[in-house]
Amino acid sequence: MERLVDSYGRVARKLRLSVTDRCNFRCSFCMPREPRWLPRSEVLTVEEMARVVRILASMGVTQVRLTGGEPLVWQGLERLIEIVSAIDGIEDISMTTNGFYLKDKAVRLKALGLRGVTVSLHSLKPDRFEEIVGVRNVFERVLEGIRAAKASSLRVKINCVVVRGCNEDELEDFAELARRSGLTVKFIEFMPFDGERLWSPEKVVSGREIVERLSEKYALREKPRASGSTTRYYGFADGSPGEVGVVTSVTEPFCSDCDRVRLKPDGKLVPCLFSPDEYDLKPLLRSGATDSELARLIKEAFYNKFKGVEELLKHHKIPQHIRPMHTIGG
């Protein structure tokens, strides 16, 4: 099939596949206080998700990142990884997780074909972390999950959403974790996808500010940015193996070479995270449509992909709320 290209010439190479909207944590910048889960009948089956991945792979998508909600609470995850890892054209499967169940599943997931995990860790202070995620007595278990993932030879990265007035005082602590452990720590600007609609520009700690802060303590060396990457990475000049990165979705977006497309657990294709546009594949998936018919809808949807948040910022239009993050997984 033809490659998946939008009207601005951007080519899709990566799929963010949200397998469930459910989660065992309650992070305020991700979901509402009392979330309403999708009925299970509305969530795509393993076979339906795999079919969409297979079609996207035939159109040039090579990387799949599994997200949620929390993907490890979804019973079909292992089977999906096993199927997707065997799809011709898929070169890499990774997952974003809160890490709670990782300790028990890392070895098995690696054996099935998973190659990397990114664990959400928004504080290194146990009490603060548990206040952020809304669950008690989980901090140490998340750390055990990170250690288990490293021991199983999965690529391991850490995501830290930085919110002013909450955890920006821990930037140096996270950088030190990266420097000493060899891990990659990614600092993510607070985005307007919070479930409780508490986002405001004043709460955003910019990537520029983060790098400036860290540069006061560490000599950092910026690494070349790969085409389509969401992250600018920095190594330590002293040769330490770890690295830090900044994801500047709000202040310095990277829309011009975006190569991502997203699929929500209910079958809605989302070409751009910052656009409300969604295209429902489920009716076709469940009505006997051919792969060619599905591919046609996917192609049309992606062709109409929004230019990006860069366009909004040019006109001083900062989005206030688009959808809760737990429904799409970032």
C-alpha positions as CSV (number, residue, x, y, z in Angstrom):
1,M,0.0,0.0,0.0
2,E,1.0,3.7,-0.3
3,R,2.7,5.3,2.6
4,L,0.6,7.3,5.1
5,V,1.3,11.0,4.3
6,D,-0.6,14.1,5.4
7,S,-1.3,17.3,3.4
8,Y,1.9,18.9,4.7
9,G,4.1,16.0,3.5
10,R,4.6,14.5,7.0
11,V,4.9,10.7,6.9
12,A,3.6,8.4,9.6
13,R,6.2,6.0,11.0
14,K,5.1,5.6,14.6
15,L,1.8,4.4,16.2
16,R,0.8,5.3,19.7
17,L,-1.7,2.5,20.6
18,S,-3.8,3.1,23.7
19,V,-5.1,-0.3,24.7
20,T,-7.3,0.8,27.6
21,D,-8.5,3.9,29.3
22,R,-8.4,2.2,32.7
23,C,-5.7,2.8,35.3
24,N,-5.0,1.8,38.9
25,F,-3.5,5.3,39.6
26,R,-5.3,8.6,39.7
27,C,-2.8,11.3,38.6
28,S,-4.6,14.6,38.5
29,F,-2.8,15.8,35.4
30,C,-4.1,12.7,33.5
31,M,-7.6,11.9,34.5
32,P,-10.6,13.3,36.3
33,R,-11.2,12.5,40.0
34,E,-14.1,10.1,39.1
35,P,-13.3,8.8,35.6
36,R,-16.0,7.1,33.5
37,W,-14.4,4.1,31.9
38,L,-15.3,2.9,28.5
39,P,-17.7,-0.1,28.5
40,R,-15.6,-3.2,27.8
41,S,-17.7,-3.9,24.7
42,E,-16.5,-0.6,23.3
43,V,-12.8,-1.4,23.6
44,L,-11.3,-3.0,20.6
45,T,-10.3,-6.6,20.9
46,V,-6.8,-7.9,20.5
47,E,-7.5,-9.1,17.0
48,E,-9.0,-5.7,16.0
49,M,-6.1,-3.8,17.3
50,A,-3.6,-6.2,15.6
51,R,-5.5,-5.8,12.4
52,V,-5.2,-2.0,12.5
53,V,-1.5,-2.4,13.3
54,R,-1.0,-4.8,10.3
55,I,-2.7,-2.3,8.0
56,L,-0.6,0.6,9.3
57,A,2.6,-1.5,8.9
58,S,1.7,-2.0,5.3
59,M,1.6,1.7,5.0
60,G,5.0,2.3,6.4
61,V,4.5,2.4,10.2
62,T,7.5,0.7,11.8
63,Q,7.3,1.5,15.6
64,V,4.5,0.8,18.0
65,R,4.2,2.3,21.5
66,L,1.6,0.7,23.8
67,T,-0.1,3.1,26.2
68,G,-3.2,3.5,28.3
69,G,-4.6,4.3,30.8
70,E,-2.3,1.7,32.2
71,P,-1.6,-1.0,29.6
72,L,-0.6,-3.6,32.2
73,V,-4.1,-3.7,33.7
74,W,-5.5,-4.8,30.3
75,Q,-5.8,-8.6,30.0
76,G,-5.0,-8.7,26.3
77,L,-1.6,-7.0,26.5
78,E,0.6,-10.1,26.3
79,R,-1.3,-11.6,23.4
80,L,-1.2,-8.3,21.6
81,I,2.6,-7.9,22.0
82,E,3.1,-11.5,20.8
83,I,1.0,-10.9,17.6
84,V,2.4,-7.4,16.8
85,S,6.0,-8.5,17.3
86,A,5.4,-11.0,14.4
87,I,3.9,-8.4,12.0
88,D,6.0,-7.8,8.9
89,G,7.4,-4.3,9.0
90,I,7.1,-3.7,12.7
91,E,10.7,-3.1,13.9
92,D,10.1,-2.0,17.5
93,I,7.5,-2.3,20.3
94,S,7.7,-0.3,23.5
95,M,5.3,0.6,26.3
96,T,4.6,3.5,28.6
97,T,3.5,2.3,32.1
98,N,3.2,3.5,35.7
99,G,5.4,0.5,36.6
100,F,3.2,-0.9,39.3
101,Y,2.9,-4.4,37.7
102,L,6.3,-4.3,36.0
103,K,8.2,-6.2,38.6
104,D,6.2,-9.4,37.9
105,K,5.9,-9.0,34.1
106,A,9.1,-7.5,32.7
107,V,10.8,-10.8,31.9
108,R,7.7,-12.3,30.2
109,L,7.0,-9.1,28.2
110,K,10.6,-9.1,27.0
111,A,10.3,-12.7,25.9
112,L,7.1,-11.9,23.9
113,G,8.8,-9.1,21.9
114,L,8.6,-5.9,23.9
115,R,11.8,-3.9,23.5
116,G,11.5,-0.9,25.8
117,V,9.5,0.6,28.7
118,T,9.0,4.2,29.8
119,V,8.0,4.4,33.4
120,S,6.1,7.5,34.7
121,L,7.8,8.7,37.8
122,H,6.9,12.2,38.8
123,S,8.7,12.5,42.1
124,L,11.5,10.8,44.0
125,K,9.9,11.7,47.3
126,P,7.7,8.8,48.4
127,D,5.0,10.9,50.0
128,R,4.9,13.4,47.2
129,F,4.8,10.7,44.6
130,E,1.9,8.9,46.2
131,E,0.0,12.2,46.6
132,I,0.5,12.8,42.9
133,V,-0.7,9.4,41.8
134,G,-3.5,9.2,44.4
135,V,-2.5,5.8,45.8
136,R,-0.6,5.0,48.9
137,N,2.2,2.5,49.4
138,V,3.2,2.2,45.7
139,F,6.4,4.2,45.4
140,E,8.8,1.4,46.3
141,R,6.9,-1.1,44.1
142,V,7.4,1.3,41.1
143,L,11.1,1.4,41.8
144,E,11.2,-2.4,41.9
145,G,9.5,-2.4,38.5
146,I,12.2,-0.1,37.1
147,R,14.9,-2.3,38.4
148,A,13.2,-5.5,37.1
149,A,12.9,-3.9,33.6
150,K,16.6,-3.0,33.6
151,A,17.5,-6.5,34.8
152,S,15.5,-8.1,31.9
153,S,17.5,-6.0,29.4
154,L,14.5,-3.8,28.3
155,R,15.4,-0.3,27.3
156,V,14.3,1.8,30.3
157,K,13.4,5.5,30.3
158,I,11.7,7.6,33.0
159,N,9.0,10.2,32.3
160,C,8.5,13.1,34.7
161,V,5.8,15.6,34.1
162,V,7.0,18.8,35.6
163,V,4.3,21.1,37.2
164,R,5.2,24.4,38.7
165,G,4.4,24.4,42.4
166,C,4.5,20.6,42.6
167,N,7.8,19.0,41.7
168,E,10.0,21.5,39.8
169,D,12.3,21.5,42.9
170,E,13.4,17.9,42.0
171,L,14.9,18.6,38.6
172,E,18.5,18.2,39.9
173,D,17.6,15.0,41.8
174,F,16.2,13.4,38.7
175,A,19.3,14.5,36.7
176,E,21.5,12.9,39.4
177,L,19.4,9.7,39.1
178,A,20.1,9.7,35.4
179,R,23.8,10.4,35.8
180,R,24.3,7.7,38.5
181,S,22.1,4.9,37.1
182,G,22.6,5.3,33.4
183,L,18.9,5.8,32.8
184,T,17.3,8.3,30.5
185,V,15.1,10.8,32.3
186,K,12.7,12.8,30.2
187,F,11.1,16.0,31.6
188,I,7.7,16.7,30.0
189,E,6.1,20.1,30.0
190,F,2.7,20.1,31.6
191,M,0.1,19.8,28.8
192,P,-3.6,20.8,28.7
193,F,-4.9,17.2,28.9
194,D,-5.4,17.0,32.6
195,G,-8.5,15.3,33.8
196,E,-9.5,17.9,36.4
197,R,-8.9,20.9,34.0
198,L,-6.4,22.5,36.3
199,W,-3.9,23.3,33.6
200,S,-2.8,26.9,33.0
201,P,0.2,28.4,31.3
202,E,1.5,29.6,34.7
203,K,2.0,25.9,35.8
204,V,4.2,25.1,32.8
205,V,7.9,24.8,33.5
206,S,9.4,25.2,30.0
207,G,12.1,22.9,28.6
208,R,14.3,25.9,28.2
209,E,14.0,26.7,31.9
210,I,14.7,23.0,32.8
211,V,17.9,22.9,30.7
212,E,19.1,26.2,32.1
213,R,18.5,25.0,35.7
214,L,20.3,21.8,35.1
215,S,23.2,23.5,33.3
216,E,23.9,25.4,36.5
217,K,25.0,22.1,38.1
218,Y,26.0,19.9,35.2
219,A,27.9,20.4,32.0
220,L,25.4,19.1,29.4
221,R,26.0,18.3,25.8
222,E,23.0,18.4,23.5
223,K,22.7,15.4,21.2
224,P,21.5,15.5,17.6
225,R,17.7,15.3,17.4
226,A,16.4,12.4,15.3
227,S,13.7,13.3,12.7
228,G,10.3,13.1,14.3
229,S,11.6,12.8,17.9
230,T,9.5,14.4,20.6
231,T,12.6,14.9,22.8
232,R,15.8,16.9,22.8
233,Y,18.4,14.8,24.7
234,Y,21.4,15.9,26.6
235,G,24.4,13.8,27.8
236,F,26.7,14.6,30.6
237,A,30.1,16.1,29.7
238,D,31.8,14.0,32.4
239,G,31.0,10.9,30.4
240,S,28.3,9.5,32.8
241,P,26.2,7.0,30.9
242,G,22.8,8.5,31.6
243,E,21.0,11.3,29.8
244,V,18.2,13.8,30.3
245,G,15.7,15.0,27.8
246,V,13.0,17.6,27.5
247,V,9.7,17.3,25.7
248,T,8.6,20.8,24.9
249,S,5.1,20.2,23.5
250,V,3.8,23.5,24.8
251,T,6.6,26.0,24.5
252,E,8.6,24.7,21.5
253,P,6.5,22.1,19.7
254,F,8.0,19.8,17.1
255,C,5.1,19.6,14.7
256,S,6.9,20.2,11.4
257,D,8.3,16.7,11.2
258,C,5.8,14.8,13.4
259,D,5.6,11.2,12.3
260,R,3.0,9.9,14.8
261,V,-0.6,8.7,14.6
262,R,-2.7,7.5,17.6
263,L,-5.4,4.9,18.1
264,K,-7.6,5.2,21.1
265,P,-8.9,2.0,22.8
266,D,-12.4,2.6,21.4
267,G,-11.1,2.5,17.8
268,K,-10.9,6.2,17.1
269,L,-7.9,7.2,15.1
270,V,-6.3,10.5,16.3
271,P,-3.9,12.1,13.8
272,C,-2.8,14.9,16.1
273,L,-2.8,15.0,19.9
274,F,-3.6,18.7,20.1
275,S,-6.6,18.5,17.7
276,P,-10.1,17.3,18.7
277,D,-10.4,15.5,15.3
278,E,-11.0,11.7,15.7
279,Y,-12.0,9.1,13.1
280,D,-13.9,6.1,14.2
281,L,-12.6,2.8,12.7
282,K,-14.7,0.5,14.9
283,P,-17.8,0.5,12.6
284,L,-15.8,-0.7,9.7
285,L,-13.9,-3.2,11.9
286,R,-17.1,-4.7,13.1
287,S,-19.1,-4.6,9.9
288,G,-17.1,-6.8,7.7
289,A,-15.1,-4.1,5.9
290,T,-12.1,-5.1,3.9
291,D,-8.5,-4.0,4.7
292,S,-8.7,-1.8,1.7
293,E,-11.7,0.0,3.0
294,L,-10.1,0.5,6.4
295,A,-6.9,1.7,4.8
296,R,-8.9,4.2,2.7
297,L,-10.4,5.8,5.9
298,I,-7.0,5.8,7.7
299,K,-5.4,7.5,4.7
300,E,-8.1,10.1,4.5
301,A,-7.9,10.8,8.2
302,F,-4.2,11.1,8.3
303,Y,-4.2,13.3,5.2
304,N,-6.4,15.8,7.1
305,K,-4.0,15.9,10.1
306,F,-3.9,19.3,11.9
307,K,-0.8,21.4,11.2
308,G,-0.1,21.3,14.9
309,V,0.1,23.3,18.1
310,E,2.8,25.5,16.5
311,E,0.1,27.0,14.4
312,L,-2.0,27.8,17.5
313,L,1.0,29.4,19.2
314,K,1.7,31.6,16.2
315,H,-1.8,33.1,16.7
316,H,-1.5,33.2,20.5
317,K,-4.2,30.6,20.9
318,I,-3.1,28.3,23.7
319,P,-5.4,25.2,23.9
320,Q,-7.1,24.9,27.3
321,H,-8.4,21.4,27.3
322,I,-8.8,18.8,24.5
323,R,-9.2,15.4,26.1
324,P,-8.1,13.7,29.3
325,M,-4.7,12.1,28.8
326,H,-5.8,8.7,30.1
327,T,-8.1,8.3,27.1
328,I,-5.2,8.5,24.6
329,G,-2.0,7.9,26.4
330,G,0.1,10.8,25.2
